[in-house]
Amino acid sequence: MDGTIRKMEMADLDAVNEIYNQAVRSKYQTAETEETSLEYRQRWYQEHLSGNYPVFVIEEGGEVTGWISLSEYRKGRGALRYTSEVSFYIRNDRQGQGIGTQLLAFVITKAREIKIKTLIAILLEPNTASIRLLEKFNFQKWGDMPNVAEFDGIECNHQFYGLRIAD
C-alpha cells in the first residue's frame, strides 16, 4: 500500500512523537534513552518550520505511519550549509513494508530542490534495517565511532552514512 507523503502539520505532533518514542523504547533505533515529551517535540517542530529543514509524514488510511526530517548539520557552521542530516522513523507495526523506501526516495528529491548537496544519516550499528535502507539508496559508511553508545551495559558503534546528491 502506498501512502501519501506530505509536510508535517501541528495536528501530526502526537503521532510523530509516539513513533519516535517507540524507537526509544525499542533501543538501537536512536541514541536517546528517555522518551521525548510533547513540549520538546513542539519546540523541535517549530525549529523545523522556521528554517529550510522540512519534516514530512507518510499517511495511510488517515494515520501517520512514519516520518522523515532534514536537519541542519552542525548548526551555525556556514561551510556546512549545503549538508543536511536525514532522520526517519516508522511505526513499529509498519516496519519492513516499504514505508522507509517511499520516505527516503521522496526526501532525496526534496533535498535537491532546496539545494542540499550532501545527506548524512547518523545511526547505531545494531540498526541493520536502517543501514540496509540507506545502502539501497547508495549511502556509504563515511565514519565509525567505536563503542561510544551504551545501552544497559552493552556498547555499540555510532556510524555516519553519507550520500552526495548534487548534480
C-alpha positions in Angstrom: 0.0 0.0 0.0 1.4 3.4 -1.0 0.9 6.1 1.5 0.6 9.9 0.9 3.6 11.9 1.8 3.1 15.5 2.9 4.6 18.2 5.1 4.1 17.6 8.8 1.4 19.7 10.4 0.8 20.6 14.1 -2.0 18.1 14.1 0.6 15.3 13.5 2.6 16.1 16.6 1.2 13.3 18.8 1.7 10.6 16.1 5.2 11.8 15.2 6.2 11.9 18.9 4.7 8.5 19.6 6.6 7.0 16.6 9.8 8.4 17.9 9.2 7.2 21.4 8.5 3.7 20.0 12.1 3.9 18.6 13.4 5.0 22.0 11.7 2.0 23.7 13.0 -0.4 21.0 16.6 0.6 21.6 19.3 0.9 18.9 17.0 3.0 16.7 18.1 6.2 18.3 20.7 7.1 20.9 18.0 8.6 23.1 17.4 6.6 26.3 14.4 8.7 27.6 11.2 9.3 25.7 10.6 12.8 24.4 7.8 15.0 25.7 5.2 16.7 23.5 6.6 20.0 24.7 10.0 19.0 23.4 8.5 17.8 20.1 6.6 21.0 19.7 9.8 23.1 20.0 11.6 20.7 17.6 8.7 21.2 15.1 8.8 25.0 15.4 12.6 25.0 14.7 12.0 23.0 11.6 9.2 25.4 10.5 11.5 28.4 10.9 14.4 27.0 8.7 14.9 25.3 5.4 14.7 21.9 7.0 11.3 20.3 6.5 9.6 17.3 8.2 7.4 15.0 6.1 5.0 12.4 7.3 3.5 9.5 5.4 -0.2 8.8 6.0 -2.0 5.6 5.3 -5.8 5.3 5.8 -5.8 8.6 7.7 -3.0 7.5 10.1 0.6 8.7 10.2 2.8 5.6 9.9 6.2 7.2 9.6 8.1 10.5 9.2 11.4 11.8 7.8 13.2 15.1 8.5 16.0 17.1 7.2 18.0 18.9 9.9 20.8 21.4 9.9 24.1 19.5 10.2 26.4 21.2 12.8 24.1 24.2 13.4 25.6 27.6 12.6 28.6 26.4 10.7 28.3 28.2 7.4 30.7 25.9 5.5 28.3 23.1 6.1 25.2 24.9 4.8 24.6 22.5 1.9 24.8 19.4 4.1 21.8 18.1 5.9 21.2 15.3 8.4 18.3 13.0 7.4 16.4 11.1 10.1 13.5 8.7 9.6 11.2 6.7 11.9 8.5 4.2 11.0 5.7 3.0 13.3 6.8 -0.4 14.8 3.8 -2.3 13.3 4.6 -0.9 9.8 8.3 -1.5 9.6 9.6 -3.6 6.7 6.7 -2.8 4.5 8.3 -0.2 2.1 7.4 3.0 4.0 11.1 3.9 4.6 11.8 3.4 0.9 9.0 5.7 0.0 10.1 8.4 2.5 13.8 8.3 1.6 13.2 8.5 -2.1 10.8 11.4 -1.6 13.2 13.4 0.7 16.2 12.9 -1.6 14.2 14.6 -4.3 13.1 17.4 -2.0 16.7 17.9 -0.7 17.9 18.5 -4.2 15.1 21.1 -4.7 16.2 23.1 -1.7 19.9 22.9 -2.8 21.2 20.4 -0.3 24.3 18.7 -1.8 25.0 16.1 0.8 22.9 14.0 3.1 24.2 12.5 6.3 22.5 9.8 8.4 23.8 9.1 11.9 22.8 5.8 13.4 23.7 3.0 15.7 25.4 -0.1 14.3 22.8 -2.6 15.5 20.2 -0.8 13.4 20.7 -3.0 10.4 17.3 -2.4 8.9 18.1 1.3 8.5 21.6 0.6 7.3 20.2 -1.7 4.6 17.7 1.1 3.6 20.4 3.7 3.3 22.6 1.3 1.3 19.7 0.7 -1.1 19.9 4.4 -1.9 23.7 4.3 -2.3 24.6 5.8 1.0 28.1 4.8 2.1 29.6 4.4 5.5 31.7 7.5 6.0 32.6 7.2 9.6 32.5 4.8 12.6 32.8 5.8 16.2 33.5 2.6 18.1 31.8 1.7 21.3 30.6 5.3 22.1 27.0 4.4 22.7 25.8 2.2 25.6 22.5 0.6 26.5 22.2 -1.3 29.7 25.9 -2.1 29.7 26.1 -3.1 26.1 28.3 -0.8 23.9 27.8 -0.2 20.2 29.2 1.9 17.4 27.8 5.2 16.2 28.0 5.3 12.4 27.9 8.0 9.8 26.4 7.3 6.4 26.6 9.8 3.6 25.3 10.4 0.1 26.3 13.1 -2.3 23.2 14.2 -4.1 24.4 17.3 -6.0 24.2 17.1 -9.8 
